[in-house]
Amino acid sequence: QVQLVESGGGLVQAGGSLRLSCAASGRTFRNYYMAWFRQAPGKEREFVAGISWSGPGTRYADSVKGRFTISRDNAKNTLYLQMNSLKPEDTAVYYCAAANVYSGSYSSYLYWGQGTQVTVSS
């Protein structure tokens, strides 16, 4: 069992940066594939970035490649998402999630945080 709590969201101007954190509780954090999803009003929840337990295996949605960086610290049971060069279209609720293996589909993820709002003004 893994409990996830996101933090770090907020309001930022276009071109700015934010760093999201996801604190996980549970002894087996390092066994899970971790990902960030986002959901804008009226849209489906979409995959943003994911990372394997060992760190080097990362994946990104095309819309965030080169701007966002996902990382994890297994010793601290924490997942991060560094978001740079933010755009108004990045506005959404961001969720961290855990799965047994990589998947780009939200339906494959077993555990979810409550979400943190990111708003990018133009």
Buried (B, 14 or more C-beta within 10 A) or exposed (E): EBEBEBEBBEEBEEEBEBEBBBBBEBEEBBEBBBBBBBBBEEEEBBBBBBBBBEEEEEBBBEEBEEBBBBBBEBEEBBBBBBBBEBBEEBBBBBBBBBBEEBBEEBEBBEBBBEBBEBBBEE
